[in-house]
Amino acid sequence: MPSKPSFIRRLRLLGSGTNAVGWTEILVSALSATLGILLVYVVSVWFLEGLAVLFVAASMGSSAVLLFAVPHGSMSQPWPLFGGHLVSGLTGVTCAVLLPQPALAAALAVGLSIGLMQLFRCVHAPGGATALAAALGGSTVYGMGYLFVVAPIMFNVLILFTAAVVANYPFKWRRYPVALLYPHHEGEPPQTAPREEDLSWAIEQMNVIVDVTAEELHEIAERALAHARKGQSESVTLRLGPRLVRAHRPGEVPPDQAPNAGAEAESPVVSLKLVPQDAPSDPDDSRS
């Protein structure tokens, strides 16, 4: 079979793009984000002036994309949202106060914010814009000092968070935060191996932007299986962002739970199941 032209192979580097969603999802995301940013802009103008308003609006606009378009993403969840903006705002103000050179203050503010967000496990991409807003906000931000972090930054974050919870709750498939979806993932895990095609289909059926690809899910399944084999366990629970994923190898499930365990014992496959945060762990899941 002839190989594909090199330029087609290179196009794969662009990725497959985000998954497709329905018109209802598109309208809900767009309208709720419009309302949220309108409120944010009003608050920002009340507290700030000049370039500072533009910087803050840009930062919150980035958060709006995550909260309203990717409400189940790990960066969209409450702790990354609040923690990311808080850490970045404090870092940006500190750099603005201590470093008179704007370019150096901005660069260090973003770099340090990234490191601190990773340290505190609250990575939120728009936090970089918040750090820039604090470092380059000029005399307005300098005069407010750390009060700039309280209002308008954290006050705007609270507005976006409230708008996201209220706007997403009526739609069961996109409720925010993602913890509200856990009761909908009950039941026994399937006893067949998920293929990348199956995972892609499942992602499309969710009708919400998912910030993990089918390839990544397939890799998670393989790693979960290897982890379970290493510990000689029937199952293993892994953490995927805010979600818990329980992986079972059919050949290792007790006979009374796997009707065809003898036939499947040689099959190196894994089944996945999303489980609630407060669900009881299996006795052998001590490594999760």
Secondary structure as GFF3:
##gff-version 3
##sequence-region A 1 288
A	DSSP	alpha_helix	6	11	.	.	.	ID=ss1
A	DSSP	three_ten_helix	12	14	.	.	.	ID=ss2
A	DSSP	alpha_helix	23	47	.	.	.	ID=ss3
A	DSSP	alpha_helix	51	64	.	.	.	ID=ss4
A	DSSP	pi_helix	65	69	.	.	.	ID=ss5
A	DSSP	three_ten_helix	74	76	.	.	.	ID=ss6
A	DSSP	alpha_helix	78	98	.	.	.	ID=ss7
A	DSSP	alpha_helix	102	119	.	.	.	ID=ss8
A	DSSP	alpha_helix	127	136	.	.	.	ID=ss9
A	DSSP	alpha_helix	139	144	.	.	.	ID=ss10
A	DSSP	alpha_helix	147	148	.	.	.	ID=ss11
A	DSSP	pi_helix	149	154	.	.	.	ID=ss12
A	DSSP	alpha_helix	155	168	.	.	.	ID=ss13
A	DSSP	three_ten_helix	172	174	.	.	.	ID=ss14
A	DSSP	three_ten_helix	178	185	.	.	.	ID=ss15
A	DSSP	alpha_helix	196	205	.	.	.	ID=ss16
A	DSSP	alpha_helix	214	231	.	.	.	ID=ss17
A	DSSP	beta_strand	235	240	.	.	.	ID=ss18
A	DSSP	beta_strand	243	248	.	.	.	ID=ss19
A	DSSP	three_ten_helix	250	252	.	.	.	ID=ss20
A	DSSP	alpha_helix	261	264	.	.	.	ID=ss21
A	DSSP	beta_strand	271	275	.	.	.	ID=ss22
###
